[in-house]
């Protein structure tokens, strides 16, 4: 029998400077206020998390991620931090990595012609493609829109282009545990 070990990777979703949980990824449907994201990051690290998964929801909705959030969380813990939420340019990814993230997730940008191929060449394993799914299609723009592309097709494209990590999320189930 094969036994696999998985590190605990808690998620911290940040909206308006607060750690939150959104029902179905809808901005207007917060179900939990988790308080200060820095304090929450420290707590998760102290409880044995092997990595943090941080999503800048303001960045996801606006397309402009907050580098200061990445820096502040990365400096507050001694474990790796992967970030997402609005990373749609190579410059944004570079800024997140320079601010302390070890991985950066892209969703919407992964559908732009040439982006994944160039991103893999530039960032290697630090680039994670988020395959966010709503109603059987890839969700984009902070999950406010759906593309015509199916998640399987995006996953195949990413594999062919050398993406080493995918993060697959059901938008309808997100925030429901």
N, C-alpha and C positions, 0 to 999 in steps of 0.2 A: 504494500500500500504506500502510495506517495503522499508525504505530508509536506505542505507548503506553509511557510511562515510569511505573514504579512505584517508590516509595521502599521501601527495605528497612525492614521493621518486625519486629525480633526480639521474641519473646515471653519474658517472665520469669514463670514460675508459682512462687508462693511458698507453701510449706507448712511450718509449724513454724519460721518464720524462715529457711528455706533455699530457694534456687532449685532447683527439681526439675522433672523431666519424669515425668508419670504415663502409664502405658500404658492407653489407652482411657479416661482420666479417672478411673480407679479409685484411690481413696486408698491402698488396700493394695498398689498395683502401681507403686512408683517405679522408673524405669529409669535415672535419672541424678540425681546430686547435683551441682548447679552451684555450690554454695558460697553466699557472701554475696551477696544480691540487689543491694545497693548497689554493690559492687565490679563485679558483672556489668553493671549498668546503665551504669556509667562506662566499662567496656570496650566495650560495644556503641556508646555515643555516640562514643568515640574512634575506633572503626573505621568511622564514617560512617553509622550508623543515622539515619534521618530522623525517627523517632518510636519510642517504646517501647510495647509492649503488655504490661501487667502484670495478672496474675490472682492475686488473693488467694484461694487455695484454702481456707484456714481460713474466710474469710468466706463462700465459696460453700457449704461444707458446713454452717456454723452459721447463716448468714443475717445475721451481724454482721461487716461489713467493718472492717478496721483502717485508720483514718485516718492513724495514725502511719507506716504503711508507705508510703502515698501521699505524704505530706509528705517523708519521708526520701529516697525515690527522686526525687521532683520537684526537691528542692533539690540533689541530687547531679549533675544533668545540665542541659544548656541546650537540650534538645530536648523537644518535646511528649510527654506521657505520657497514654495512655488506660488506664483501669483498669476492672476488672470483678471479680466475685466477691462475691456476697451483697448487691448493691445492690437492695433491694426496697422502699425508701421514698424519698420526695422529700427528706427530711432527710438521708438517707445520701448521696444524689447531691450535694446542696448542700455537705455536709461534704467530699466528695472534690474537688469543684471548688475550694472554699476552700483545700484543702490543696495545690493545685497541678496537679491533673489538668485536661486540657483537654477530655477526653471521658470519659463514664462509660457502661459497658455494663450493660444490664439484660437478664436472661433470664426468670427465673421471674416477676418483677413484670409483664412484658409481657403475661402471660395474665390479669391481674386486670382486671376491667371498669373502663374509664375511665382506667387508669393511663397508657397510651401517649398518649392524646389530651391529658391534662393535662400529661404529661411533655414533649411536643413544645411545648405552649404555654409552659411554664416554662423549658425548657432549649434549645429549638431544636436546632441541629446538634451540640450537646454531648452529646445523648442518642443512644446507639447501641443498637440492639436486637440482642441475641445470639440467633440462631436455631440452637440446638444440637440436633442430630438424632441419635437413636438408634432403630434398627429402624423407620425411616420415620415417626417421631413426634417431636414437640418434647420434649426432655429438660429437666427442671426440678430444683430443689432440689439443686444441685451435681451434676447428672446422675445422681442416685440414683433418680429416678422419671421416668416418661414420661407425658406428657399424652395426651389423645385427639386433640389437634390436630395436623394435618400441617404440615410446614414451609412448603409453598406457601401454605396458608391464612393462616398467621401473616404471611408476607411480604406477601401481598395486603392484609391488614388494616393493616399498618404503612404501606404505600405510600398507601393511602387516607387515613390519618390524618396524613400529612406527614412521616414519619420519613425523614431524608435518608441514613442509613447503617444497613446491616445487616451483622452479622458472622456468617457461616454456618460452622458447624463440625460435622464428622462425629465424634461422640463415639467411635465404634469405631476411627477412624483417628488420633485425637489422640494425640500422643506417638510416632508411628511414622515421622515425617518423610515 
